Amino acid sequence: MGMTISQKILAKKSGKEFVTPGEIILADVDLAFANDVTAPIAIKFIEELGVDLFNEDKVALIPDHFTPNKDIKSANQCKIMRDFVKKVNLDNYWETGEVGIEHALLPEQGYIKPGMLIVGADSHTCTHGALGAFACGMGSTDLGFAFATGKSWFRVPESIKFIYSGKRNRWVGGKDLILYTIGKIGVAGALYKSMEFTGDTISLLPVEDRLTMCNMAIEAGGKNGIIAADDIAFEYLRNHNVKDGDWDVLLSDEDAEYSDIIEIDTSNIEPQVAFPHLPENSKGLSEIKEDIKIDQAFIGSCTNGRISDLRVAAEVLKGKKVAKYVRLIIIPATVDIYKQALSEGLFDIFLSAGAAISTPTCGPCLGGYMGVLADNEVAISSSNRNFVGRMGSPKSFVYLANPAVVAASAIAGKIAGPDEVML
Amino acid sequence: MKLRGKVWIFGDNIDTDVIIPARYLNTSDESELAKHCMEDVDPEFTHKITKGDIIVAGYNFGSGSSREHAPIAIKASGISCVIAKSFARIFYRSSFNMGLPIFESEDAVNGIKEGDEIEVDADTGTIKNIISGAIYHSNPIPEFMQELIAAGGLFNYAKKIIKS
C-alpha cells in the first residue's frame, strides 16, 4: 500500500520506511517556532533544563501577536523573548519594525520548503503545508521539548483528500474555497486528520490562496493542511529567498489510503460569508437575504493579510469611501508587504477611502488590540475565527469573508459583494 | 510495560471540567489535584479506587479545555492508564506529555464491564480481560514513548535524552 505526502514526510523524518495512521512516532523537526504569547513557557522549559537550543538555525522566535507592545503584560512577555534571544544570540528573530505575522513572514523570508517537518506553538502553523511541508501547531511545552531536543512526537494522521475541479468564479479566492469546505464538513469534519487539497483548481491556484486554505485546516479540526509542491510553488520559492532546487518534493502515491475523498465543483462556489459564531456557518453571498449592518471591517491576519489580499481590496476601494460610522482597519501582514503596498500606491487608495492602516500585528484578529469590538457590535473580517468574543466583547458578532467582500462591505456599511459597490 | 487493574467505566464526552473541576485549578500540586479527580461525576471515585486501576470510557474523553491538570490529576490519583473509544486531541497529547499512558479501542470499551480485571500490554497494544478471557487490540506504545512515560513525562524525558 502507498502513502500520502503527510505519511511520507513523517516516515522520512522518523527514519522509517513506512508509517501507518494511528502509529506514534518520534521525528526530527526542520523548524520549530513560537510567538510572544507562547514562547515564554517554551523558553522556561529549556532554561529549567539548563540546555542550549538544539540548532539555532532551526529555531525562530517571532513577536507578532501583541507588538508593538500593547500593554505592560505583553511588554514583559516580549522582554522574556528578547532577553533569551540576546543571551543565545539567535538570528531568527525579528524586532518591531522588522517583524510580521509569523505565518506570513516565514514563507516570505524563505524559511518554508517542501518536504520539511515544521512545528509551531500556534494553531495556525498548518498554513505552511501550502508549500508541501508537514506543519502542525502544538503547545508551548511541546515546543520547549523541540527547542531542546530537535524532536517531536506525532500520532500519524489519517488523510482526507479534497479534489477541487471546475472554474473559479470572479472574486472567489482560497478563502472562499476553504470556507465552503468547512461549511460542508463542519468544524470537526477533519478532526485529527490531514487535509490534502488537490485537483485542477488547486493546480492553478496562486500560492497566497493556497496559504489561506491550509491556514484554516485547523478550523475544520485538521492536524495539518497540505498541497503537493508544483511549478507554481517552485516559482514562489525562487522569488522568496529559496535556492532553486533546495527542496524535497514528496507526492502522494496512487494507492495511498484516504479515510475519505471529497469532490468539490468550484464552478458553483460564490464568495462565502461565515456567520457567527463558527467558521462552518458559511453561506454564498446570494443566499444572504437580510441586511447585515456592520460597525467594523478588518483586512489582515495570517489568513488574508498578504499583498494579493491588499491588491484586491484596493481594486474594490479605489475612488470609494467607507460608509459613515464604519471603521475599516487594514493591516499588512509583514513589513515587505507593507512596503510593496506603499510602493504600488495602495495606501493612497486606502487612506482616501478612510481606512486606518497599522504596522504588522495579529492584534484585532484575536481581540488583542488595534480594533477591539464593543458590546453588540458587528464586524466583517478577513481573518479565520468568528468564535464568541474572538475580536472583543463576548456580545459582539464576527462574520468571516475574503478581502474583496470585506472591502465592499466597508463601503456599503452592510455585508455586500464587490459587484454591488463597483458600479 | 504491562498495566493491570480493576476497571471503572465512564460514558462519552467526559470533559476536563469533570476530570478536574476549574475550582481546583488554583494549585498544580499533584496530590491535591488527585483528591478531586472525577469528583463532579463520581464524588466517591478517589476513595473507591486502588493504585493501578484503569478508567474505561466512551468517545471524546478529555474534551474541553487544554488544562494539563486533567491528565496530571488522573495519573496522580493512582490510575495506571485510560482506555477510551476516542480521545480529544489536546488531551491525547497532554496525557503522554504528562506521562499518563492512554489507549484507543472501541472493541475493548464495548466488551469490558465495570469491576472487570484487565491487563494491558503496551508493547503489543493487547488488552486482556482476565475475568472473561477476551482479547482486544489497540495501538502499541513504541519504545521511546514508554521511556517518556517511565521518565514521568516530556520534561524528564528531554533531560534524559539530552544527557545520553
Interface residues (C-beta under 8 A of the other chain):
Chain A: G22 E23 I24 I25 L26 F45 E48 L49 V51 M138 G139 T141 D142 G144 F145 A148 T149 K151 W153 R155 L191 Y192 G221 K223
Chain B: S66 E68 R89 I90 Y92 R93 S94 F96 N97 E104 N139 I141 P142 F144 M145 L148 L154 F155 Y157 A158 K159 I161 I162
